[in-house]
Amino acid sequence: ILSALMEVKEKEEFTRKVFEGKTIKVYHTCAIFITMNPGYAGRSELPDNLKSLFRPVSMMKPDLENICEIMLKSEGFINSEVLSKKIVSLYRLMLQQLSKQDHYDFGLRAIKSVLTCAGSIKRAKSATEENTKKDKERTENEENAILMTAIYDMNMPKFVSEDVPLFTALFADLFPGYDLPEGENEALKQAIINHLTDNNLQPKPILVTKVMQLFETKLTRHGTMLVGKALSGKSTAWTSLQSAMSALAPTNPKFQVVKSYSLNPKSITLNELFGVFNDMTKEWTDGVLSSLMRQLCQEEAAKGEQKWLVMDGPVDTLWIESMNTLLDDNKVLTLINGDRIAMPSHVSLLFEVEDLAVASPATVSRVGILYMDITDLGWEPFVDSWLNSKSDAELVKVLREMFPKYIPKMLKCWEDECKSYVVTGSNNLIISLTKLFDAFYVATETADEKQDPEGFALNIENWFAFAAIWSIGAAVDDNGRKNIDSCVRDIETIFPHADTIYDYFINLEKNEWTHWREKVPSTRPSPNTPFHKILIPTVDTTRNRFILQNLVRTKTNTLIVGGTGVGKTAVISLLLNSLEEVYMYFTINFSAQTSSSQTQEILESKFEKRTKIKYCPPNSKK
């Protein structure tokens, strides 16, 4: 009896374990598996004492040709053996010959998505065609065309412009004599163009193509990343697709109404994003992402409705690695409290990122990639949209002549010969120019000017040149200003010869360029003013204050950059103290330790809460 009792006790000890103060029942049918890739950024190796408790298994390299052949067979391809060799050969050549980009992936997951896309195209084609008997040659031609379409649709969106010709050449070598079939989504293409036109955006062919590619990518991936620099059109791409699909949904069953929910994952901490346990009370607090995912995934979507969760912020190894199970075929978000949120088919993820420099290959392989090259869009669409918003036809006519006259040469000088204090792009500089022109230009509607078109054009050119100097040439260093000065003087000789173009402004009374020193006020501080509060106006402070005043008047956000002790705070203080009573202001000091919650508390303390989600300055101020 004693032996039996001892055996029962040992068995209970074996089947029950105490873990962090809780008794857990252990089942012999339950096992733990760890999958890991050593050497990935943001990941650490398992400790030796833990590693010794697990049996290591090294995974072999997959036989891609065999996998492709089996998948093609299962998708209904008759000529699967030849096609599998072609697709594997193409991906090997792309891996070897294309440029090395952080967002490129030519592994098994990428090949699998192509095969899945090819299967979808084949089934859709079979459903629309009658059951007619086809000869072998016709079947091979159709299967080649289907695979070509799938490879093209799944790879072309992620290529940088330099790799497109090489990919096209490889593509033509593997499928000689075959032409790529034309796209069939004319209705979607027209809906995208309509949305862009209605919102005063330019339907540039490359942008429309990128939106179409985003649609094709989302058909096979529930996680898609739009990669590109700021102002390359990432937000415009997905909002255009959302609007076009929603517009077509009532009349076309292929499309659904789309609802979007945006979140910046880098604006909050990891605990605020995914949730956290309180160490004292052991209570679970849901995070922003986990709460939003729970809400989207548990709500029953209306028939024919999609939900997109847009992550607009940089990707890093801290938060994106926690979403790997959500991005792969499991489609489950696993939280540290044990909750598992399954993502249904009507919910998908979109990421807006500048680059994937710190993303692991595991993350890159799990998502579809759409690369937006900023050079493809150019700065001309921004200018066209801005000019379309102007009602004065004569003003628009003169401005259309100014842009090709000044901008190409100034941008080339800025790119080749200047060093900026802050990283900017050409598109950003052009947008700054348009905002500065709106802030500076004083439209005179007198009869004399209308009768004197030359004087009218000269007035516009003066203000345009002034805006170009203080946008394209504003953030460059001293040597860069000298180069910009030479460049602008080569373009036009309207400036006085003494000093640089930065030393002159447009005198409205005389309608000519005048030196800033004539605008510097003469001040004598009062005898009782403390020494540290005495500010003597100079040419620098006068012109900077003038520019800032006009930007504040037109409600334009402004970033002031410069080294330590150059007078940034002094100029801002001088401007803020001279504002009208209708304005209020306050200062927030940022450091490396400033958190998002602290910033939120400071902002909320300065505003009045009008509604649940609306805060306003007190006493109806600005």
C-alpha positions as CSV (number, residue, x, y, z in Angstrom):
1,I,0.0,0.0,0.0
2,L,2.9,2.4,0.9
3,S,4.5,1.6,-2.4
4,A,1.3,2.4,-4.3
5,L,0.8,5.7,-2.4
6,M,4.4,6.7,-3.2
7,E,3.9,5.9,-6.8
8,V,0.7,8.0,-6.9
9,K,2.5,10.9,-5.2
10,E,5.3,10.7,-7.7
11,K,2.9,10.6,-10.6
12,E,1.1,13.7,-9.2
13,E,4.4,15.6,-8.9
14,F,5.2,14.6,-12.5
15,T,1.8,15.7,-13.9
16,R,1.5,18.9,-11.8
17,K,4.1,21.7,-11.7
18,V,4.1,25.0,-9.8
19,F,5.0,27.9,-12.1
20,E,5.2,31.5,-10.8
21,G,2.9,30.6,-7.8
22,K,0.3,28.8,-10.0
23,T,-0.2,25.0,-10.2
24,I,-0.2,23.9,-13.8
25,K,-1.4,20.5,-15.0
26,V,1.1,18.9,-17.4
27,Y,0.0,16.6,-20.2
28,H,2.4,14.2,-21.8
29,T,0.8,14.9,-25.2
30,C,1.8,18.6,-25.0
31,A,5.2,19.6,-26.4
32,I,7.1,22.8,-26.9
33,F,8.8,23.6,-30.2
34,I,11.1,26.6,-30.8
35,T,11.7,27.9,-34.3
36,M,14.5,30.4,-34.6
37,N,17.0,31.9,-37.1
38,P,20.3,32.6,-35.4
39,G,22.0,35.9,-36.2
40,Y,18.9,37.9,-36.9
41,A,18.9,41.6,-35.9
42,G,17.0,42.2,-32.7
43,R,17.1,38.6,-31.5
44,S,19.3,37.0,-28.9
45,E,20.6,33.4,-28.7
46,L,18.9,31.0,-26.2
47,P,20.8,30.6,-22.9
48,D,23.0,27.4,-22.8
49,N,21.1,26.0,-19.8
50,L,17.8,26.4,-21.7
51,K,19.2,25.2,-25.0
52,S,20.4,21.9,-23.4
53,L,16.8,21.0,-22.5
54,F,15.7,21.0,-26.1
55,R,16.8,18.7,-28.9
56,P,18.2,20.7,-31.8
57,V,17.0,19.8,-35.3
58,S,18.7,21.5,-38.3
59,M,16.2,22.1,-41.2
60,M,17.4,21.1,-44.7
61,K,17.3,23.4,-47.7
62,P,13.9,23.0,-49.5
63,D,13.8,21.3,-52.9
64,L,12.2,24.2,-54.7
65,E,11.6,22.5,-58.1
66,N,9.8,19.6,-56.4
67,I,7.7,21.9,-54.3
68,C,6.8,24.0,-57.3
69,E,5.9,21.0,-59.4
70,I,3.6,19.5,-56.7
71,M,1.9,22.9,-56.1
72,L,1.3,23.5,-59.8
73,K,-0.1,20.0,-60.2
74,S,-2.5,20.6,-57.3
75,E,-3.5,23.9,-58.9
76,G,-4.4,22.1,-62.1
77,F,-1.4,22.9,-64.4
78,I,-0.7,20.0,-66.8
79,N,2.7,21.2,-67.9
80,S,3.9,21.6,-64.3
81,E,7.3,20.0,-64.7
82,V,8.6,22.5,-67.3
83,L,7.0,25.5,-65.6
84,S,8.5,24.6,-62.2
85,K,12.0,24.6,-63.7
86,K,11.3,28.0,-65.3
87,I,10.1,29.7,-62.1
88,V,12.9,28.3,-60.0
89,S,15.5,29.3,-62.6
90,L,14.0,32.8,-62.8
91,Y,14.1,33.3,-59.0
92,R,17.7,32.0,-58.8
93,L,18.8,34.5,-61.5
94,M,17.0,37.4,-59.8
95,L,18.7,36.6,-56.5
96,Q,22.1,36.6,-58.2
97,Q,21.8,39.5,-60.6
98,L,19.4,42.0,-59.2
99,S,20.6,44.7,-56.8
100,K,20.6,44.0,-53.1
101,Q,17.6,45.8,-51.5
102,D,16.3,45.4,-48.0
103,H,12.8,44.7,-49.2
104,Y,13.7,42.0,-51.8
105,D,12.8,38.4,-51.0
106,F,13.2,35.5,-53.5
107,G,12.7,32.6,-51.1
108,L,10.1,29.9,-50.7
109,R,7.4,32.2,-49.4
110,A,7.7,34.5,-52.4
111,I,7.5,31.5,-54.8
112,K,4.5,30.1,-52.9
113,S,2.6,33.4,-53.3
114,V,3.3,33.4,-57.0
115,L,2.0,29.8,-57.3
116,T,-1.1,30.7,-55.3
117,C,-1.7,33.7,-57.5
118,A,-1.3,31.5,-60.6
119,G,-3.8,29.0,-59.3
120,S,-6.4,31.8,-58.6
121,I,-6.0,33.1,-62.1
122,K,-6.4,29.6,-63.6
123,R,-9.5,28.9,-61.6
124,A,-11.0,32.2,-62.5
125,K,-10.2,31.6,-66.2
126,S,-11.7,28.1,-66.1
127,A,-14.9,29.4,-64.6
128,T,-15.5,31.9,-67.3
129,E,-14.7,29.6,-70.2
130,E,-16.9,26.9,-71.6
131,N,-15.9,23.3,-71.3
132,T,-14.4,23.0,-74.7
133,K,-11.7,20.5,-75.6
134,K,-8.3,22.1,-76.1
135,D,-5.3,20.7,-77.8
136,K,-2.0,20.3,-76.0
137,E,-0.3,23.3,-77.6
138,R,-3.1,25.7,-76.7
139,T,-3.1,24.4,-73.1
140,E,0.7,25.0,-72.8
141,N,0.3,28.5,-74.2
142,E,-2.5,29.4,-71.7
143,E,-0.5,28.0,-68.8
144,N,2.6,29.9,-69.8
145,A,0.5,33.1,-70.0
146,I,-1.1,32.5,-66.6
147,L,2.3,31.9,-64.9
148,M,3.8,34.9,-66.6
149,T,1.0,37.1,-65.3
150,A,1.4,35.8,-61.8
151,I,5.2,36.2,-61.8
152,Y,4.9,39.7,-63.2
153,D,2.1,40.9,-60.8
154,M,3.9,39.5,-57.7
155,N,7.4,40.8,-58.5
156,M,7.1,44.0,-60.5
157,P,5.6,46.1,-57.6
158,K,8.7,45.7,-55.4
159,F,11.4,46.5,-57.9
160,V,13.4,49.7,-57.9
161,S,13.6,51.4,-61.3
162,E,17.2,50.3,-61.9
163,D,16.2,46.6,-61.7
164,V,13.1,46.7,-64.0
165,P,15.1,46.4,-67.3
166,L,17.1,43.5,-66.1
167,F,14.0,41.7,-64.8
168,T,12.3,42.3,-68.1
169,A,15.2,40.8,-70.0
170,L,15.3,37.7,-67.7
171,F,11.6,37.4,-68.1
172,A,11.8,37.5,-71.9
173,D,14.6,34.9,-71.9
174,L,12.6,32.3,-69.9
175,F,9.4,32.9,-71.9
176,P,10.6,33.5,-75.5
177,G,7.9,34.3,-78.0
178,Y,5.2,35.0,-75.4
179,D,3.6,38.4,-74.8
180,L,2.3,39.4,-71.4
181,P,-1.6,39.4,-71.4
182,E,-3.2,42.8,-71.1
183,G,-4.9,43.6,-67.7
184,E,-8.6,43.2,-67.4
185,N,-9.4,45.6,-64.5
186,E,-10.3,48.6,-66.7
187,A,-13.2,49.5,-64.4
188,L,-10.9,49.7,-61.4
189,K,-8.4,51.7,-63.4
190,Q,-11.1,54.3,-64.4
191,A,-12.4,54.5,-60.8
192,I,-8.8,55.2,-59.5
193,I,-8.4,58.0,-62.1
194,N,-11.8,59.4,-61.1
195,H,-10.8,59.5,-57.5
196,L,-7.5,61.2,-58.2
197,T,-9.1,63.8,-60.5
198,D,-12.0,64.6,-58.0
199,N,-9.4,65.2,-55.2
200,N,-7.2,67.6,-57.4
201,L,-4.5,64.9,-57.7
202,Q,-2.7,64.2,-60.9
203,P,-3.5,60.7,-62.5
204,K,0.0,60.1,-63.5
205,P,0.3,56.7,-65.3
206,I,3.0,55.4,-62.9
207,L,0.8,56.3,-59.9
208,V,-2.2,54.6,-61.4
209,T,-0.1,51.5,-62.1
210,K,1.2,51.4,-58.5
211,V,-2.4,51.5,-57.2
212,M,-3.3,48.6,-59.5
213,Q,-0.3,46.7,-58.3
214,L,-1.4,47.2,-54.7
215,F,-4.7,45.7,-55.6
216,E,-3.1,42.6,-57.2
217,T,-0.7,42.2,-54.2
218,K,-3.5,42.3,-51.7
219,L,-5.3,39.5,-53.5
220,T,-2.6,37.0,-52.4
221,R,-1.2,38.6,-49.2
222,H,-3.1,39.7,-46.0
223,G,-0.1,41.8,-45.0
224,T,1.3,44.4,-47.5
225,M,4.1,46.9,-47.0
226,L,4.2,50.2,-49.0
227,V,7.9,51.1,-49.0
228,G,9.2,54.5,-50.1
229,K,10.5,57.8,-49.0
230,A,8.2,60.6,-47.7
231,L,6.0,62.2,-50.4
232,S,6.5,59.2,-52.8
233,G,2.7,58.6,-52.9
234,K,2.2,55.8,-50.3
235,S,-0.9,57.2,-48.6
236,T,-2.3,58.4,-51.9
237,A,-2.0,54.8,-53.3
238,W,-3.9,53.0,-50.6
239,T,-6.5,55.8,-50.1
240,S,-7.1,55.8,-53.9
241,L,-7.6,52.0,-53.9
242,Q,-9.9,52.2,-50.9
243,S,-12.1,54.9,-52.6
244,A,-12.1,53.1,-56.0
245,M,-13.1,49.7,-54.5
246,S,-15.8,51.3,-52.4
247,A,-17.2,53.2,-55.4
248,L,-17.3,50.0,-57.5
249,A,-18.7,47.7,-54.8
250,P,-22.5,48.4,-55.4
251,T,-22.3,47.5,-59.0
252,N,-19.4,45.0,-59.3
253,P,-19.3,41.8,-57.1
254,K,-15.5,41.6,-57.5
255,F,-15.0,44.6,-55.2
256,Q,-16.0,45.3,-51.6
257,V,-16.5,48.4,-49.5
258,V,-13.3,49.2,-47.5
259,K,-13.0,50.7,-44.0
260,S,-9.6,51.8,-42.8
261,Y,-8.2,52.3,-39.3
262,S,-4.8,54.0,-38.9
263,L,-2.2,53.6,-36.2
264,N,1.4,54.8,-35.7
265,P,3.1,52.0,-33.8
266,K,6.2,54.1,-33.0
267,S,4.3,56.9,-31.3
268,I,3.7,54.7,-28.2
269,T,5.7,52.2,-26.2
270,L,5.7,48.4,-26.7
271,N,3.6,47.9,-23.6
272,E,1.1,50.5,-24.8
273,L,1.0,48.8,-28.2
274,F,0.5,45.1,-27.3
275,G,-0.6,45.3,-23.6
276,V,1.1,44.7,-20.3
277,F,0.7,42.9,-17.0
278,N,0.7,44.9,-13.8
279,D,3.4,43.3,-11.7
280,M,1.7,44.2,-8.4
281,T,-2.0,43.3,-9.1
282,K,-1.4,40.8,-12.0
283,E,-4.1,42.6,-14.0
284,W,-3.9,42.7,-17.7
285,T,-4.2,46.1,-19.6
286,D,-4.9,45.8,-23.3
287,G,-2.7,47.7,-25.7
288,V,-3.8,49.9,-28.5
289,L,-3.0,47.4,-31.3
290,S,-4.4,44.4,-29.4
291,S,-7.6,46.3,-28.5
292,L,-8.1,47.4,-32.1
293,M,-7.3,44.0,-33.5
294,R,-9.8,42.4,-31.1
295,Q,-12.4,44.9,-32.1
296,L,-11.9,44.4,-35.9
297,C,-11.6,40.6,-35.8
298,Q,-14.6,40.0,-33.5
299,E,-17.0,42.3,-35.3
300,E,-19.0,40.6,-37.9
301,A,-18.4,42.4,-41.1
302,A,-21.3,43.3,-43.4
303,K,-21.5,41.3,-46.6
304,G,-19.0,42.5,-49.1
305,E,-16.9,44.6,-46.7
306,Q,-13.2,44.7,-46.0
307,K,-11.3,46.3,-43.0
308,W,-7.8,47.6,-43.4
309,L,-5.5,48.3,-40.4
310,V,-2.9,50.8,-41.6
311,M,0.4,50.9,-39.6
312,D,1.9,54.3,-40.6
313,G,5.4,54.4,-38.9
314,P,8.9,53.0,-39.1
315,V,9.5,49.2,-38.8
316,D,11.9,48.1,-36.2
317,T,12.7,44.7,-34.6
318,L,10.9,45.5,-31.3
319,W,7.3,45.5,-32.5
320,I,7.2,44.0,-36.0
321,E,8.8,40.6,-34.8
322,S,5.8,40.2,-32.4
323,M,3.5,40.2,-35.4
324,N,5.2,37.4,-37.3
325,T,2.5,34.9,-36.4
326,L,-0.1,37.4,-37.6
327,L,1.6,37.9,-41.0
328,D,2.3,34.3,-41.8
329,D,-0.3,31.5,-42.6
330,N,-1.3,31.2,-39.0
331,K,-3.0,34.7,-39.0
332,V,-3.0,34.8,-35.2
333,L,-1.9,37.6,-32.9
334,T,-0.4,36.0,-29.8
335,L,-0.3,38.2,-26.7
336,I,1.8,37.6,-23.5
337,N,-1.4,37.0,-21.4
338,G,-2.1,33.9,-23.5
339,D,-4.8,35.5,-25.7
340,R,-4.8,34.4,-29.4
341,I,-6.7,36.8,-31.7
342,A,-7.4,35.1,-35.0
343,M,-7.6,37.4,-38.1
344,P,-10.5,36.6,-40.4
345,S,-10.3,36.9,-44.2
346,H,-12.0,40.3,-44.4
347,V,-9.3,41.9,-42.2
348,S,-5.9,42.8,-43.7
349,L,-2.8,44.8,-42.7
350,L,-1.1,47.7,-44.5
351,F,2.3,49.1,-43.5
352,E,3.6,52.5,-44.6
353,V,7.4,52.5,-44.1
354,E,10.4,54.4,-45.5
355,D,12.6,51.3,-45.6
356,L,13.1,47.8,-44.2
357,A,16.8,48.3,-43.2
358,V,16.2,46.8,-39.7
359,A,13.5,44.3,-40.6
360,S,14.6,40.6,-40.5
361,P,14.3,38.4,-43.6
362,A,11.5,36.5,-41.7
363,T,9.4,39.7,-41.7
364,V,10.2,40.6,-45.3
365,S,9.2,37.2,-46.6
366,R,5.8,37.2,-44.9
367,V,4.4,40.4,-46.5
368,G,3.7,41.6,-50.0
369,I,5.9,44.6,-51.0
370,L,5.0,47.6,-53.1
371,Y,7.9,50.0,-53.6
372,M,7.1,53.6,-54.4
373,D,10.1,55.3,-56.0
374,I,10.1,59.0,-55.4
375,T,11.9,59.7,-58.6
376,D,9.0,58.1,-60.6
377,L,6.5,60.6,-59.3
378,G,8.6,63.7,-59.5
379,W,7.7,67.2,-58.3
380,E,5.6,68.2,-61.3
381,P,2.3,66.6,-60.0
382,F,2.5,68.7,-56.8
383,V,2.9,71.9,-58.9
384,D,0.0,71.0,-61.3
385,S,-2.3,70.4,-58.3
386,W,-1.3,73.6,-56.7
387,L,-1.8,75.6,-59.9
388,N,-5.2,74.0,-60.5
389,S,-6.3,75.5,-57.1
390,K,-5.6,79.0,-58.4
391,S,-8.5,81.0,-59.9
392,D,-6.4,83.7,-61.5
393,A,-5.7,82.6,-65.1
394,E,-3.0,85.3,-65.7
395,L,-1.2,84.3,-62.4
396,V,-1.2,80.6,-63.4
397,K,0.1,81.4,-66.9
398,V,3.1,83.3,-65.5
399,L,3.8,80.7,-62.8
400,R,3.8,77.9,-65.4
401,E,6.7,79.8,-67.0
402,M,8.6,80.3,-63.7
403,F,8.8,76.7,-62.7
404,P,10.8,75.3,-65.7
405,K,12.9,78.5,-65.7
406,Y,14.1,78.3,-62.0
407,I,13.4,74.9,-60.4
408,P,15.4,72.3,-62.5
409,K,18.7,74.3,-62.2
410,M,18.2,75.2,-58.6
411,L,17.4,71.6,-57.6
412,K,20.4,70.3,-59.5
413,C,22.6,72.8,-57.6
414,W,21.0,71.8,-54.3
415,E,21.6,68.1,-55.0
416,D,25.1,68.4,-56.3
417,E,26.8,71.3,-54.6
418,C,25.0,71.9,-51.3
419,K,24.9,70.4,-47.9
420,S,21.7,70.7,-45.8
421,Y,21.4,70.8,-42.1
422,V,18.3,68.6,-42.2
423,V,17.5,65.8,-44.7
424,T,14.9,66.9,-47.1
425,G,13.6,65.8,-50.5
426,S,13.0,67.7,-53.7
427,N,9.2,67.2,-53.4
428,N,9.3,68.6,-49.9
429,L,11.2,71.7,-51.2
430,I,8.7,72.3,-53.9
431,I,5.8,72.1,-51.5
432,S,7.6,74.5,-49.2
433,L,8.0,76.9,-52.2
434,T,4.3,76.8,-53.0
435,K,3.4,77.6,-49.3
436,L,6.0,80.4,-49.1
437,F,4.7,81.9,-52.3
438,D,1.1,81.9,-51.0
439,A,2.4,83.5,-47.8
440,F,4.5,86.2,-49.4
441,Y,2.8,87.1,-52.6
442,V,0.6,90.1,-52.4
443,A,-2.0,90.1,-55.2
444,T,-2.7,93.6,-56.4
445,E,-5.9,93.9,-58.4
446,T,-5.5,97.5,-59.6
447,A,-6.4,98.5,-63.1
448,D,-2.9,99.8,-63.7
449,E,-1.4,96.3,-63.2
450,K,-4.0,94.7,-65.5
451,Q,-3.1,97.2,-68.2
452,D,0.7,96.6,-67.6
453,P,1.2,92.8,-68.1
454,E,5.0,93.2,-68.0
455,G,4.9,94.8,-64.6
456,F,2.4,92.2,-63.4
457,A,4.7,89.3,-64.6
458,L,7.8,91.0,-63.1
459,N,6.0,91.3,-59.7
460,I,5.1,87.6,-59.8
461,E,8.6,86.6,-60.8
462,N,10.1,88.6,-57.9
463,W,8.0,86.9,-55.3
464,F,8.5,83.5,-57.0
465,A,12.3,84.0,-56.8
466,F,12.1,85.1,-53.2
467,A,10.0,82.0,-52.3
468,A,12.5,79.7,-54.2
469,I,15.5,81.2,-52.4
470,W,13.9,80.7,-48.9
471,S,12.6,77.2,-49.7
472,I,15.2,75.4,-51.8
473,G,18.1,77.5,-50.4
474,A,16.8,78.0,-46.8
475,A,18.3,74.9,-45.0
476,V,21.8,74.8,-46.7
477,D,25.0,75.7,-45.0
478,D,27.1,78.8,-45.7
479,N,29.0,77.3,-48.7
480,G,25.7,76.0,-50.1
481,R,24.2,79.6,-49.9
482,K,27.1,80.9,-52.0
483,N,26.4,78.1,-54.6
484,I,22.7,78.9,-54.6
485,D,23.5,82.6,-55.1
486,S,25.6,81.9,-58.1
487,C,23.0,79.5,-59.6
488,V,20.1,82.0,-59.2
489,R,22.2,84.9,-60.6
490,D,23.0,82.7,-63.7
491,I,19.2,82.2,-64.2
492,E,18.1,85.8,-63.8
493,T,19.8,89.2,-63.4
494,I,17.1,91.0,-61.5
495,F,19.1,91.1,-58.2
496,P,21.5,93.9,-57.1
497,H,25.2,93.0,-57.5
498,A,26.4,93.7,-54.0
499,D,26.3,90.9,-51.3
500,T,24.2,87.7,-51.9
501,I,20.6,87.2,-52.9
502,Y,19.8,86.2,-49.3
503,D,20.5,89.9,-48.3
504,Y,17.6,91.3,-50.2
505,F,13.8,91.5,-49.9
506,I,11.0,92.9,-52.1
507,N,10.1,96.4,-51.1
508,L,6.3,96.7,-51.7
509,E,6.3,100.5,-51.8
510,K,9.1,100.7,-54.5
511,N,8.4,97.3,-56.0
512,E,12.1,96.5,-56.1
513,W,14.8,94.5,-54.3
514,T,16.0,96.3,-51.2
515,H,18.7,95.3,-48.7
516,W,17.5,93.8,-45.4
517,R,19.6,96.4,-43.4
518,E,17.0,99.1,-44.4
519,K,14.3,97.0,-42.7
520,V,16.3,96.6,-39.4
521,P,14.6,98.7,-36.7
522,S,16.7,101.0,-34.6
523,T,16.1,100.2,-31.0
524,R,17.5,101.5,-27.7
525,P,16.8,99.3,-24.7
526,S,15.4,101.0,-21.6
527,P,17.7,101.5,-18.7
528,N,15.8,99.1,-16.5
529,T,15.9,96.1,-18.9
530,P,17.9,93.1,-17.6
531,F,21.0,92.4,-19.7
532,H,19.9,88.9,-20.5
533,K,16.7,90.2,-22.0
534,I,18.3,92.7,-24.3
535,L,18.0,91.7,-28.0
536,I,19.6,93.9,-30.6
537,P,17.9,93.4,-34.1
538,T,20.3,92.4,-36.9
539,V,19.8,91.5,-40.6
540,D,19.5,87.8,-39.6
541,T,16.9,88.3,-36.9
542,T,14.9,90.7,-39.1
543,R,14.6,88.5,-42.1
544,N,14.0,85.3,-40.1
545,R,11.3,87.1,-38.2
546,F,9.7,88.4,-41.4
547,I,9.6,84.9,-42.9
548,L,8.2,83.3,-39.7
549,Q,5.5,86.0,-39.3
550,N,4.2,85.2,-42.8
551,L,4.2,81.5,-42.2
552,V,2.4,81.8,-38.9
553,R,-0.2,84.1,-40.6
554,T,-0.9,81.4,-43.2
555,K,-1.0,78.6,-40.5
556,T,2.0,76.8,-41.9
557,N,4.0,74.4,-39.7
558,T,7.6,75.5,-39.5
559,L,10.9,73.7,-38.6
560,I,13.8,76.0,-37.6
561,V,17.2,74.3,-37.8
562,G,20.7,75.5,-37.0
563,G,23.7,75.0,-34.7
564,T,23.9,75.8,-31.0
565,G,23.8,79.5,-30.1
566,V,22.7,80.9,-33.5
567,G,19.6,82.6,-32.1
568,K,16.8,80.1,-32.9
569,T,15.1,80.5,-29.5
570,A,15.6,84.3,-29.5
571,V,13.9,84.8,-32.9
572,I,11.0,82.5,-31.9
573,S,10.5,84.3,-28.6
574,L,10.6,87.7,-30.3
575,L,7.9,86.5,-32.7
576,L,5.7,84.8,-30.2
577,N,5.8,87.9,-27.9
578,S,4.6,90.1,-30.7
579,L,1.6,88.0,-31.7
580,E,-1.9,89.3,-31.4
581,E,-4.0,88.4,-28.3
582,V,-6.0,86.0,-30.4
583,Y,-3.0,83.6,-30.3
584,M,-1.7,81.5,-27.4
585,Y,1.5,79.5,-27.2
586,F,3.4,77.2,-24.9
587,T,6.8,75.5,-24.9
588,I,7.5,71.7,-24.7
589,N,11.1,70.7,-24.0
590,F,12.0,67.4,-25.6
591,S,14.9,65.1,-24.6
592,A,15.8,61.4,-25.2
593,Q,13.8,60.5,-22.2
594,T,10.5,62.3,-23.1
595,S,7.8,59.7,-23.6
596,S,4.6,59.8,-25.6
597,S,2.4,59.8,-22.4
598,Q,4.3,62.8,-21.0
599,T,3.8,64.7,-24.3
600,Q,0.1,63.8,-24.3
601,E,-0.3,65.0,-20.7
602,I,1.3,68.4,-21.5
603,L,-0.8,68.9,-24.5
604,E,-4.1,68.0,-22.7
605,S,-3.2,70.3,-19.8
606,K,-3.0,73.3,-22.2
607,F,-6.3,72.6,-24.0
608,E,-10.0,72.5,-23.2
609,K,-11.9,69.3,-23.9
610,R,-14.9,70.1,-26.0
611,T,-16.1,66.6,-27.1
612,K,-14.8,63.1,-26.5
613,I,-12.1,63.3,-29.1
614,K,-11.8,67.1,-29.7
615,Y,-9.5,69.5,-27.8
616,C,-9.4,73.2,-28.4
617,P,-7.4,76.2,-27.0
618,P,-9.2,78.0,-24.2
619,N,-11.3,81.1,-24.7
620,S,-11.6,80.5,-28.5
621,K,-8.0,81.4,-29.1
622,K,-5.7,80.0,-31.9
